[in-house]
Amino acid sequence: MTGLRQLQRRRMHETISAAAIRLFLERGFEEVPVAEIAAVAGVSKPTLFKYFPTKEDLVLHRIADHQGEAARVVRGSAEPPLEALRRHFLDGLARHDPVTGLNDEPEVVAYHRMVFGTPSLVARLFHHMSLDERALAEALAERMDDLTAALVAGQVLATQRVLARRNWALLAEGRPLAEVEPESVRAAERAFALLSTG
């Protein structure tokens, strides 16, 4: 029964978030009231807030799916942490994972434009990133001292953020994916090489 309840909750989560993002992309984040999203999703406003504590979370739900990912990569690999994280990011580029910024689907490009162009979404995104940074620092602290772990966690996540935003910006300019992809791989290799040399 618990499995069915979790599945229903996940479906409702997806339904509400998809309705919100569709409306936001059509009209803009600031222009769509939460009450309208609830009505379109077929739920009450209090129910919507049970699933999403803030309006911003309706958008960042897609990014939140990656919450704690870097920490899981470090804990799940026998490789040195930076090598495991480098490989994971490069694998994401190869899959054109939207979180790497290297995805030219119009909805993905528009989604990133909305996130990076809305101050409250950027602020909430940094909140999610701070949670990720803490989780990664804790995972790294299992292999190194606390200060080094905290410094490495901050640098790795900042590097990934810069790389992803750069990839999105190049695609948003209209550059073709086939042209941007090798450039993004070279940039990632360079960035992680810089991290590894301290």
Secondary structure, DSSP 8 states (H G I E B T S, - for coil): -HHHHHHHHHHHHHHHHHHHHHHHHHH-GGGS-HHHHHHHHTS-HHHHHHH-SSHHHHHHHHHHTTTTHHHHHHHT-SS-HHHHHHHHHHHHHHHT-GGGT----HHHHHHHHHHHT-HHHHHHHHHHHHHHHHHHHHHHTTTS-HHHHHHHHHHHHHHHHHHHHHHHHHHHTT--HHHHHHHHHHHHHHHHHHHHT-
